[in-house]
Amino acid sequence: MDFLGFDDINSLKDWVAQARKLKNAPLRYQELGAGKTIGLLFFNPSLRTRLSTQKAAQNLGLNCIVMNFDKEGWALEYLDGAVMDQGKSEHIREAAQVISQYCDIIAIRAFASLQDRERDEAEVVLKGFQEHASVPIVNMESSTAHPLQALADAITLDENDLNEKARKKVVLTWAPHPKALPHAVANSFVKMMKQQDVDFVITHPEGYELNPEIASGVQIEHDQNKAFENADFVYAKNWSSYNEYGKVISRDPTWMVDQKKMALTNNGRFMHCLPVRRNVVVSDEVLDSETSLVIEQANNRTYSAQLVLMKILESMKGQ
């Protein structure tokens, strides 16, 4: 069993319920991972993903090997038939097979280049390991998806009464940022929200449309204030342009989430995956308020990862 994207969740409602139950007794299944090893491979920096996935693995009795591949590993070649007479020292074919001998599960974090959309959407790193490894692969964030974050967000929403009888309104808002950022978090959040019984709105400046295949059927509102009206949850996230791929076409500071905008909501709860640029993406006043859920979201990263690893370990029984 691999876990590559949000589509690998066969029942979001059931998974969230299982994660919340697991959260109440996180050490209950330590025997599942006894004698097994997970390799966490990071091609990009990490705080929450690294620590939460490592803690989740330890809660299940797994041994952890962590490697910062961008600093400690050989530069990998992914192209079949490549003449490797330049900077790439090792091919994914050998690397994936070798790591599979050391690890029972391989988890990978590799961001988008934001330079070549076709290559990014091909998920060269993630799919390369999936093709050539002989053990399950877990996506800890790839070029186009961050399913562990979206599952943690679903847990957080459920814990904060998203599924009460009254239909809720959830807004995903673009926010300014000084750097070009990938679409992975936004993509997976949209996929997750499309499985919820809510009024879901995406708001962003013109030119910041997400992949139309992912955002199809979702209400788009270019007036941020209008989108915020009566919202129960506001999720802020920056992403670069999709059509002008990887470009920052606006840094409009008026899109920052502040208390004035949150006052338009229905006492809305604020969400963000972290790390967050204070007073650029969101004001201190909102981030530090009692309606902010960002620390809860970060905590739930452990249990989203633990649930995924638990399901993979259960699928390996008897193998």
C-alpha positions as CSV (number, residue, x, y, z in Angstrom):
1,M,0.0,0.0,0.0
2,D,1.4,3.4,-1.1
3,F,0.1,6.7,0.1
4,L,0.8,9.2,-2.6
5,G,-2.2,11.6,-2.6
6,F,-5.5,12.4,-1.1
7,D,-7.2,10.1,-3.6
8,D,-5.7,7.2,-1.6
9,I,-8.1,7.9,1.2
10,N,-11.1,5.6,0.5
11,S,-13.4,7.2,3.1
12,L,-12.5,10.6,4.6
13,K,-15.2,10.4,7.2
14,D,-13.9,7.0,8.4
15,W,-10.3,8.0,8.4
16,V,-11.0,11.2,10.4
17,A,-12.9,9.1,13.0
18,Q,-10.1,6.6,13.2
19,A,-7.5,9.4,13.6
20,R,-9.4,11.0,16.4
21,K,-9.7,7.6,18.1
22,L,-6.0,7.0,17.6
23,K,-5.2,10.4,19.1
24,N,-6.8,9.3,22.4
25,A,-4.4,6.3,22.6
26,P,-1.4,7.0,20.4
27,L,0.8,4.2,21.9
28,R,-1.8,1.5,21.6
29,Y,-0.4,0.0,18.4
30,Q,3.4,0.0,19.2
31,E,3.7,-3.7,18.3
32,L,2.7,-3.0,14.7
33,G,6.1,-1.5,13.8
34,A,8.3,-3.6,16.0
35,G,11.3,-4.7,14.1
36,K,10.6,-2.5,11.1
37,T,12.3,0.6,9.9
38,I,11.0,3.7,8.1
39,G,13.3,6.0,6.0
40,L,12.3,9.6,6.0
41,L,14.0,11.3,2.9
42,F,13.9,15.1,2.8
43,F,14.8,16.8,-0.4
44,N,13.6,20.1,1.1
45,P,13.6,21.7,4.6
46,S,11.0,20.7,7.2
47,L,9.9,21.2,10.7
48,R,6.4,19.9,11.3
49,T,6.6,17.2,8.7
50,R,9.8,15.8,9.9
51,L,9.1,15.9,13.6
52,S,5.4,14.8,13.4
53,T,6.2,11.9,11.0
54,Q,9.1,10.8,13.2
55,K,6.9,10.9,16.3
56,A,4.1,9.1,14.5
57,A,6.5,6.3,13.5
58,Q,7.9,6.0,17.0
59,N,4.4,5.8,18.4
60,L,3.9,2.7,16.2
61,G,7.2,1.2,17.3
62,L,9.1,1.8,14.1
63,N,12.8,2.6,13.9
64,C,13.5,5.8,12.0
65,I,16.3,6.7,9.6
66,V,16.2,10.4,8.6
67,M,18.3,11.7,5.7
68,N,18.4,15.2,4.3
69,F,18.9,14.1,0.8
70,D,19.5,17.6,-0.6
71,K,22.6,18.0,1.6
72,E,23.7,14.5,2.5
73,G,22.9,12.4,-0.6
74,W,24.3,12.1,-4.1
75,A,22.4,14.1,-6.7
76,L,20.0,11.7,-8.3
77,E,19.3,11.2,-12.0
78,Y,15.7,10.3,-12.9
79,L,15.8,10.1,-16.7
80,D,16.0,6.6,-18.2
81,G,18.8,6.3,-20.7
82,A,20.7,9.3,-19.4
83,V,24.4,9.7,-20.1
84,M,25.5,10.6,-16.6
85,D,28.6,12.6,-17.5
86,Q,27.6,15.8,-15.7
87,G,26.6,16.6,-12.1
88,K,24.3,13.6,-11.3
89,S,26.2,10.9,-9.4
90,E,23.5,8.2,-8.8
91,H,20.4,7.0,-10.7
92,I,17.1,6.6,-9.0
93,R,17.0,2.9,-10.2
94,E,19.9,2.0,-7.9
95,A,19.1,4.4,-5.1
96,A,15.5,3.3,-4.6
97,Q,16.4,-0.4,-4.7
98,V,19.3,0.1,-2.2
99,I,17.1,2.1,0.3
100,S,14.4,-0.5,0.0
101,Q,16.9,-3.0,1.4
102,Y,17.4,-0.8,4.5
103,C,13.8,0.3,5.1
104,D,10.4,-1.3,5.2
105,I,8.7,2.0,4.3
106,I,10.1,5.0,2.5
107,A,8.6,8.5,3.1
108,I,9.6,11.3,0.7
109,R,9.4,15.1,0.8
110,A,10.3,16.8,-2.5
111,F,8.9,20.2,-3.5
112,A,8.0,21.6,-6.9
113,S,10.7,23.3,-8.9
114,L,8.1,25.9,-10.1
115,Q,10.1,26.1,-13.3
116,D,8.7,23.2,-15.4
117,R,5.0,22.6,-14.9
118,E,5.0,19.4,-16.9
119,R,7.9,17.9,-14.9
120,D,6.4,19.0,-11.6
121,E,3.0,17.4,-12.4
122,A,4.8,14.2,-13.4
123,E,6.0,14.0,-9.8
124,V,9.4,12.8,-11.0
125,V,10.9,12.2,-7.5
126,L,7.9,10.6,-5.9
127,K,7.0,8.4,-8.9
128,G,10.6,7.5,-9.4
129,F,10.8,6.0,-6.0
130,Q,7.4,4.3,-6.4
131,E,8.5,2.7,-9.7
132,H,11.9,1.4,-8.5
133,A,11.5,0.8,-4.7
134,S,10.2,-2.5,-3.5
135,V,8.5,-1.1,-0.3
136,P,5.6,1.2,0.4
137,I,6.0,4.9,-0.4
138,V,4.5,7.7,1.6
139,N,4.1,11.3,0.3
140,M,5.3,13.8,2.9
141,E,4.7,16.6,0.4
142,S,5.4,16.4,-3.3
143,S,5.4,18.9,-6.2
144,T,1.6,19.0,-6.4
145,A,0.2,17.4,-3.2
146,H,0.4,17.5,0.6
147,P,-2.1,14.8,1.6
148,L,-0.8,14.4,5.2
149,Q,-1.5,18.1,5.8
150,A,-5.0,17.9,4.2
151,L,-5.8,14.9,6.4
152,A,-4.6,16.9,9.5
153,D,-6.8,19.8,8.4
154,A,-9.8,17.5,8.1
155,I,-9.2,16.2,11.6
156,T,-8.9,19.8,12.9
157,L,-12.1,20.9,11.1
158,D,-14.0,17.9,12.5
159,E,-12.8,18.6,16.1
160,N,-14.1,22.1,15.7
161,D,-17.6,21.0,14.7
162,L,-17.4,21.3,10.9
163,N,-20.0,18.5,10.7
164,E,-22.6,20.0,13.0
165,K,-26.1,20.1,11.7
166,A,-25.8,23.7,10.5
167,R,-24.0,23.8,7.1
168,K,-20.7,25.5,7.4
169,K,-18.9,27.9,5.1
170,V,-15.2,27.4,4.5
171,V,-13.0,29.8,2.6
172,L,-9.6,29.2,1.1
173,T,-7.9,32.5,0.6
174,W,-4.8,33.4,-1.3
175,A,-2.5,35.6,0.7
176,P,0.6,37.6,-0.3
177,H,4.2,36.2,0.1
178,P,7.6,37.5,-0.9
179,K,8.5,34.2,-2.6
180,A,7.0,31.9,-5.2
181,L,5.4,29.0,-3.4
182,P,4.0,25.7,-4.7
183,H,0.4,24.6,-5.1
184,A,0.7,21.4,-3.0
185,V,-1.1,22.5,0.2
186,A,-3.9,24.3,-1.7
187,N,-4.4,21.4,-4.1
188,S,-4.8,18.9,-1.3
189,F,-7.0,21.2,0.8
190,V,-9.3,21.7,-2.2
191,K,-9.6,17.9,-2.8
192,M,-10.4,17.4,0.9
193,M,-13.0,20.1,1.0
194,K,-14.8,18.8,-2.1
195,Q,-15.5,15.7,0.0
196,Q,-17.2,17.7,2.7
197,D,-20.8,18.8,3.0
198,V,-20.1,22.5,3.2
199,D,-20.2,25.8,1.3
200,F,-16.7,26.0,0.0
201,V,-15.2,29.2,-1.6
202,I,-11.8,29.9,-3.0
203,T,-10.8,33.6,-3.1
204,H,-7.7,34.9,-4.9
205,P,-6.7,37.8,-7.2
206,E,-7.2,37.3,-10.9
207,G,-4.3,35.3,-12.3
208,Y,-3.9,33.0,-9.3
209,E,-6.3,30.3,-10.5
210,L,-5.3,26.8,-9.4
211,N,-5.1,23.8,-11.6
212,P,-8.6,23.8,-13.2
213,E,-8.8,20.0,-13.0
214,I,-8.5,20.3,-9.2
215,A,-10.6,23.4,-8.6
216,S,-13.4,22.5,-11.0
217,G,-16.9,22.9,-9.5
218,V,-15.7,25.2,-6.7
219,Q,-17.0,28.7,-6.3
220,I,-14.3,31.3,-7.1
221,E,-14.7,34.8,-5.7
222,H,-12.2,37.5,-6.5
223,D,-13.6,39.9,-3.9
224,Q,-11.9,38.7,-0.7
225,N,-14.2,40.7,1.6
226,K,-17.3,39.2,0.0
227,A,-15.8,35.7,0.3
228,F,-15.2,36.2,4.0
229,E,-18.8,37.2,4.8
230,N,-20.3,34.7,7.2
231,A,-17.4,32.2,6.9
232,D,-17.0,29.7,9.7
233,F,-13.4,28.8,8.7
234,V,-10.8,30.8,6.8
235,Y,-7.7,28.9,5.5
236,A,-5.0,31.3,4.3
237,K,-2.3,30.1,1.9
238,N,-0.1,31.6,-0.7
239,W,0.6,30.0,-4.0
240,S,2.3,31.2,-7.2
241,S,0.6,31.5,-10.6
242,Y,-0.4,28.3,-12.3
243,N,-1.0,29.7,-15.8
244,E,2.2,31.8,-15.7
245,Y,3.7,28.9,-13.9
246,G,5.7,29.6,-10.8
247,K,5.6,33.3,-11.2
248,V,4.7,35.9,-8.5
249,I,2.3,38.2,-10.4
250,S,1.1,40.1,-7.3
251,R,2.2,40.8,-3.8
252,D,-0.8,42.9,-3.0
253,P,-0.6,43.6,0.8
254,T,-4.3,44.3,1.0
255,W,-4.9,40.5,0.7
256,M,-3.3,39.9,4.1
257,V,-5.8,38.4,6.6
258,D,-6.4,40.8,9.4
259,Q,-8.9,41.4,12.2
260,K,-11.0,43.7,10.0
261,K,-11.5,40.9,7.5
262,M,-12.1,38.3,10.1
263,A,-14.8,40.5,11.6
264,L,-16.8,39.8,8.4
265,T,-17.0,36.1,9.3
266,N,-19.3,34.2,11.5
267,N,-16.8,34.3,14.4
268,G,-14.6,32.3,11.9
269,R,-11.7,30.2,12.9
270,F,-8.4,30.9,11.2
271,M,-6.2,28.1,9.7
272,H,-2.8,27.9,8.1
273,C,-0.4,25.0,7.6
274,L,2.7,26.9,8.9
275,P,5.3,28.2,8.6
276,V,3.7,31.6,8.2
277,R,5.0,35.0,7.5
278,R,3.6,37.2,10.2
279,N,2.1,40.5,9.1
280,V,2.5,39.5,5.5
281,V,0.1,36.5,5.2
282,V,-1.7,37.2,8.5
283,S,-1.6,39.8,11.2
284,D,-0.3,39.1,14.7
285,E,-3.7,39.9,16.0
286,V,-5.4,37.1,14.1
287,L,-2.6,34.5,14.4
288,D,-2.4,35.0,18.2
289,S,-6.2,35.1,18.7
290,E,-8.3,32.5,20.4
291,T,-9.9,31.8,17.0
292,S,-6.6,30.6,15.5
293,L,-6.3,26.9,15.0
294,V,-2.8,26.8,13.6
295,I,-1.2,25.0,16.6
296,E,-4.0,22.4,16.7
297,Q,-3.4,21.8,13.0
298,A,0.3,21.2,13.6
299,N,-0.5,18.8,16.5
300,N,-2.8,16.8,14.2
301,R,0.0,16.3,11.7
302,T,1.3,13.5,14.1
303,Y,-2.0,11.7,14.0
304,S,-2.6,12.0,10.2
305,A,0.8,10.5,9.7
306,Q,0.3,7.9,12.3
307,L,-3.0,6.7,10.8
308,V,-1.4,6.4,7.3
309,L,1.6,4.5,8.7
310,M,-0.7,2.3,10.7
311,K,-2.7,1.4,7.7
312,I,0.4,0.6,5.7
313,L,1.8,-1.6,8.5
314,E,-1.6,-3.4,8.7
315,S,-1.5,-4.1,5.0
316,M,2.0,-5.6,5.4
317,K,0.9,-8.2,7.9
318,G,1.7,-11.7,6.6
319,Q,4.0,-10.5,3.8
